[in-house]
Amino acid sequence: MSVVLQESPARVFRARRVITLDGPDVEALAVSGGRVLAVGSAAGVQSRFPDAEVIDLDGVVIPGLNDAHCHLAMASEDLLHLDLSPQSVGSHAELLGAIRRE
């Protein structure tokens, strides 16, 4: 049995400025399946993907920039903190027990 992977249709995004971080800024990029297929002038990218949906964006685009991150030092420091709130420790004995466990 063979598996045929269906590729997503390409989409062309046009903007005043597309920052590629790999050369000069461009006007457009083509994307399919979560991957950048091409970057360049709007006319050039559209000619390579004539059937693509064209999406005009107003502004600056930086493909692939994702700011959902965690600073390692801050995350590891959080592990050093004890939750000694009244919801976590309801008595003096529980407070001492929480401190001893850590």
N, C-alpha and C positions, 0 to 999 in steps of 0.2 A: 504494500500500500504506500503510495507516495503522498506527501503533504504539500499542498500548494499554498504558499503564503500570499495573502492578498495585501498588496501595498496600498497605503492610504493615498488618496489623490493629493497632488501637490497644491500648496497654497503659496501665493506670492504676497509678501508684505512690503509695501512701499512706505517710505517715511522721508522726512526732510533730511535725516541723517541716520545711518545705521553704522554703529561702531563695532568693527569686527575684532579689534585687538590683534589683528594679524595683517596689518597693512593699512592703507588709507581707508577712510570712511567711504561708504557706498550709499546708494539710494534704495536698494531693494535686496531682499533675500527670499529664496524659495525653500520651503520646508515640507517634509513628508514623513510621517511616522515618527515624529519627535526628533528628526535629524535635519540639519541644514544641508541642502543639496547644492545651492549655488548662491553667490553674492555678486553684486555688481551694479551697473546702471539699471534703472527701471526698465528701459527698453530692452536691454540685453537679457536680463533675467526673464522677462515676459516672453521674449522670442524663443527662449529655450523651453519654456513650459506654457505653450499657447492655450492649453485647456485648463490651466490652473485657475482657481478662484483667486481674485485679486482683492486684497484688503488694504485700504489706504489708512495709514496711521498718521496722526498729527503729532509730530515731535521727534524725539530721539529714541532709537531702539538699540538695546544691547542684548543680542541673542545669547541665551544660556546663562545669564547672570541670575543666580538664585541666592538670596540673602537669608535663607532659612538655615542658620548654622548655630553652633554652640562653641563658645570659647573654651578650650580644654581646661585652662587654669581655673576659670570661674566654675565650670561644672564639677571639677574635682574638689574645689574648695567647698562647694555646697554639701559634699558628702561628709565634711568635718563638722557640720552644724547639727546640733541636737534640737529636736522638736520638744520643747519643754512647756508647750502651751497647756492650758487647763483641759483642753479636749484630749490631749495625749497622755497627760499624767494627772490623775485625779487626787492623788494623795502624796504626802511626804515620802512614804515608802516607795511608791511608784516612781517618784522623781529620782530618788537615790538609785533605784534599780535601773532606770534608763541611763543614768550617768555611768554606772558600773558596767553595763553592757558595752558601752562605747569605749 
